[in-house]
Amino acid sequence: MRSPRSTRRRTTTVVGAAFAALGVTLAGCADAGSSASGGSAASAPELPAQYVDAAKSFSESLLSNGEKTEGTVTVVGTLAGTERERLLSAFAPFEEATGIKVDYTGTEDYTTVIQAGVDSGNPVDVMTVSSMAMVRQYANSGDLKDVGSIVGADTLEKNFEQGLIDAATFDDKTYALYMSLDNFMVWYDPQKYDGPTDGDWDELSAWTEQQAASGSAPWCLGLSAGASTGWPGTFMVFNQIMKSQGPEFTAGLATGETKWSDPKVKAAFEAIGEIVHTDGMVYGGPSAALSTEPGAAGNGMYNDQCSLFEWGTYGAATLMAGNPAVKAGENLDFMPIPAENPDYAGTEAYTGTVVAAFADRPEVQSFLKYLASDEAQTLIAATGNYVAPNQNVPAEAYPNELLKKISTDLLSKDLAPLPSHTIDTSVRSTVYTAFSNYVQDASTLDAGLKSIDDAQAALG
C-alpha cells in the first residue's frame, strides 16, 4: 500500500466547475452538535509531546519580537462534545505560545449565527464549516478576507494539493483552506463479518440479501437528526450516485445541469431504498432507523444487531469513544464503498472542514498561518478524528493503524466533492425531507424528487 505522503492526491477538475457555478449559501454536513464555546479543551486527548512542541515552536515564530500577543480570535463551527475537544487540543499549543485565545463556538445553527453576525456588521473572526459554496457566497459579497495573501501562496502550494486550493479560489483569490477531509466508508467488525471487503456493489448486495434471508439484519442505520433527519441516508444516496455515474454527473446536481428526477438519480435513491424497505435488511426496519441517532446506530455491530455501518471518516473515533471494547484494527475496520460502475472504483467523494476569515487583525492572521502549517495539521491528524489535508503530515502522526489506512486510502484516490459540500441549503433540506418521506412511504419518491427539482429551480 502506498504511503499517503508519497502519492500526490488527484482532485478531479469538476470541483472547480461545480463551485464556479454557485453563488448561493450552502450548509455543510449535518453532523453538528449542540452549542459549546471556550478556549483550550479541558478533556482533550493527550497528544504526542514532539508534535505539541513542534506546534509551539512554529507558533512562537509568528510572534513579533518574540513577545506574546494579547487578543482573542472568535470562531464559529459545527463541532461539540468529543469532536470539539479533540479539535481544541490542536489549538492549545498556539494559545500557549502566542497568548492569543481561541474562542470556539460549535452549533447546529452555525449558518444562522454566521449570517446574523454579518448582517449586524459584527461578524465572527473565523468560520470553520463544511460548505465551500458558503465560502463562495461570502467571498462574492465582499465579506471574506483573502486567506491566500495572509498565509502566502507558496505555503499553500507547498502544503496542499492544487485541487484543494483551486476549490477555494474565486476570481484569483483564495478565500479558505482545508482543515480536515472526510469521506464515507462501510464499517464492520472483522471478528464477526464474513462478507466481501472488496469487489463491487452487486457482490456486497448479494451477501446482504443472504443475511437478511437468514434472519440476521446486515445494515445498521440511524436517520434521526432533528430538522436534518434523513441526512445519513442521503449521503448513502450521494455516494451511490458518485460510484455509479461519476463526478461530472454528480457535480451537476449543484448547478441544475443534472435533474434530481433524472432516472439515474432515481435509481440511486431506489438502491438505498431497497436496503431500507426490504424486510430484515435494516435492524429494526424503517421506523427504527428514523428514530435512531446516526452515531448510535453503529453500536449494533457489537450487540449482534447488524453487521455493516456506512458512516464517515470520524466513525472510528465515535465508535471507540462510546465503547471501550472497540479496538481499531481488531474488531473495527472499513472498506471503501463498493462501486456499482467499475470506472469509478477509484473515485472517492469527500467533504471537509474549511476555514475562512471575516477579519484580518494580526491575531487572526497568526491563527490562519498556524492552521495552514505542517505542525498544526500534524496535531489535527494526531487527535485521531480527522484526515489532515496537508500533504506533508507524516503517516505516523495518526494514532492507530486504522487511521493510517483511512488516510492512505482516501488520499490516493481521485477526489470529488460530495453534493452535500456543494448544494444550496434549501435544496439540501428538501433532499433530507424527500428521503425521510421515502423511507416512510416508498410511493412518495417521484413527488420527492420533483420537489427537489423545484427547490433547485427556485434559485434562479
C-alpha positions, 0 to 999 in steps of 0.5 A: 500500500502506498504511503499517503505522503508519497502519492500526490492526491488527484482532485478531479477538475469538476470541483472547480466547475461545480463551485464556479457555478454557485453563488448561493449559501450552502450548509455543510454536513449535518453532523453538528452538535449542540452549542459549546464555546471556550478556549483550550479543551479541558478533556482533550486527548493527550497528544504526542509531546514532539508534535505539541512542541513542534506546534509551539515552536512554529507558533512562537515564530509568528510572534513579533519580537518574540513577545506574546500577543494579547487578543482573542480570535472568535470562531464559529463551527459545527463541532461539540462534545468529543469532536470539539475537544479533540479539535481544541487540543490542536489549538492549545499549543498556539494559545500557549505560545502566542497568548492569543485565545481561541474562542470556539463556538460549535452549533447546529445553527452555525449558518444562522449565527454566521449570517446574523453576525454579518448582517449586524456588521459584527461578524465572527473572526473565523468560520470553520464549516463544511460548505465551500459554496458558503465560502463562495457566497461570502467571498462574492459579497465582499465579506471574506478576507483573502486567506491566500495573501495572509498565509502566502501562496507558496505555503499553500502550494507547498502544503496542499494539493492544487485541487484543494486550493483551486476549490477555494479560489474565486476570481484569483483569490483564495478565500479558505483552506482545508482543515480536515477531509472526510469521506464515507466508508462501510464499517464492520467488525472483522471478528464477526463479518464474513462478507466481501471487503472488496469487489463491487456493489452487486457482490456486497448486495448479494451477501446482504440479501443472504443475511437478511434471508437468514434472519440476521439484519446486515445494515445498521442505520440511524436517520434521526437528526432533528430538522436534518433527519434523513441526512445519513441516508442521503449521503448513502444516496450521494455516494451511490450516485458518485460510484455509479455515474461519476463526478461530472454527473454528480457535480451537476446536481449543484448547478441544475445541469443534472435533474434530481428526477433524472432516472439515474438519480432515481435509481440511486435513491431506489438502491438505498431504498431497497436496503431500507424497505426490504424486510430484515435488511435494516435492524429494526426496519424503517421506523427504527432507523428514523428514530435512531441517532446516526452515531448510535446506530453503529453500536449494533455491530457489537450487540449482534444487531447488524453487521455493516455501518456506512458512516464517515471518516470520524466513525472510528473515533465515535465508535471507540469513544462510546465503547471501550471494547472497540479496538481499531484494527481488531474488531473495527475496520472499513472498506471503501464503498463498493462501486456499482460502475467499475470506472469509478472504483477509484473515485472517492467523494469527500467533504471537509472542514474549511476555514475562512476569515471575516477579519484580518487583525494580526491575531487572526492572521497568526491563527490562519498561518498556524492552521495552514502549517505542517505542525498544526495539521500534524496535531489535527491528524494526531487527535485521531478524528480527522484526515489532515489535508496537508500533504506533508503530515507524516503517516505516523502522526495518526494514532492507530493503524486504522487511521493510517489506512483511512488516510492512505486510502482516501488520499490516493484516490481521485477526489470529488466533492460530495453534493452535500459540500456543494448544494444550496441549503434549501435544496439540501433540506428538501433532499433530507425531507424527500428521503425521510418521506421515502423511507416512510412511504416508498410511493412518495419518491417521484413527488420527492424528487420533483420537489427537489427539482423545484427547490433547485429551480427556485434559485434562479 
